[in-house]
Amino acid sequence: MPTLTATLVDRGSLGGRNGDFASRIRNFEAAVRSAQQSAALVATKTSRSKVKRVRPLAPTRAGRYHGLRDAIRWAPVQGGVGLAKQELDQKFPVWLVQEIGTGQRATQRVAGRPNPSGRPAKNATYIKTVKPQAGRPISSAFVFATKGGTYSPAGAARGQQLYLRSQVKGAPVYNSQTRRTAPRIVISKEIEGQHFVRDGGRAGSREYRRTVLAAARTQLRKKRR
């Protein structure tokens, strides 16, 4: 996310004794640390509020993860706050799909490490992409079912979710040769990005900038005589 950096130069303009100046600097530094904590909370709250679950929960299986909302956390870093990405990668490895959507690309920025200027190189690691999914057939091991695991053809009921065929009541037997009783499901729409990281970063940045500038006005403004 964007960071705010302040460079302090003592030109004797703040007034007061040296001890008073040092005290005001310490107060400002404490206010910056407090601003980081506040901005991290705002960013975390905003990101979590943006997470929407389109389909009902289904049993956990390989490749399916639950708990995206709780896995998102922002924390203080040098010069501001940053997404706890390593933690998110571990708890919800497919978060990027939900962040930007399928068939999309995004630029990743790391706090304190600017990306190269100009057009990104072909294999630039900070450019993240998610392949399109529309038109891709889903494995025949899966069928649609309503909550509780009762079979329903694709689009025939509200609140459907993909389940393993072997765990669904009333699922047609799959014939691998004819495929007549259970045609494979084909993805018809791309997943839309929810942009919870982007929006959380923006909200946290605004909070950090606001509180740091307020502290600077309070602690570093020249005193009136």
C-alpha positions, 0 to 999 in steps of 0.5 A, a space after each residue: 500500500 502507499 506509505 508516508 515518509 517524513 524527514 525531520 530537519 532541525 533548523 531551530 524553527 520549532 522554538 524552545 529548548 533542546 530538551 523540548 524539541 527532543 520531547 516533541 520528536 519523541 511524542 511525534 514518533 509515538 504518534 506515528 506508531 499509534 497511527 500505524 496500529 490504527 491504520 492496520 485496524 482500519 485496513 483489516 476491518 475494511 478488507 474483511 468487510 469486502 469479502 462476500 460469499 456467493 455460494 453456501 459453504 460446502 465440506 472442505 476438500 483438496 483445493 477448497 478453502 474456508 475462512 478467507 475473511 478471518 485470514 486477512 490481516 494488515 500489520 504495521 511495517 516500516 513507513 506505514 502498514 502492509 498486508 500480512 501476505 505470507 499468513 494469507 498465502 498459508 491460510 487461503 492460498 487461492 486468495 488472488 482469484 477472489 481479489 482480482 477475479 479470473 481472466 485478470 491481472 494486477 500489479 503487486 506492490 511491496 511496502 518499502 520496495 518500489 517496482 521497476 519503472 517503465 513497462 514490466 518485463 515479460 516474466 516480472 514477478 510483481 505482475 500477477 495473473 489469473 487464467 480465464 475459466 469460462 468454457 473450461 469443463 469441470 472434472 466429472 468427479 463433481 456435481 452441483 448440489 444444494 445445502 446438505 448435499 442433495 443433487 440438483 442439475 446445474 442452475 436448477 436450484 438456488 444456493 447450489 455448490 459443487 460437491 464430490 459426486 461420491 458424497 451427494 445424494 441422488 447424483 447420477 452414476 457417471 458413465 465414462 464411456 457414454 457420458 449420457 447420464 451425467 454430462 460434465 459441467 462447463 464453467 459459463 462465467 468468470 469469477 468477479 474480483 472482490 478487491 478486498 486487498 485494494 480497498 483495505 489498502 486504500 482505507 488504511 493509507 487514508 487513515 495513516 496519512 490523516 493521523 500522521 499529518 495531524 500529529 505533525 501539526 500538533 508536535 512539529 508546528 512552530 510555536 507562537 511566541 
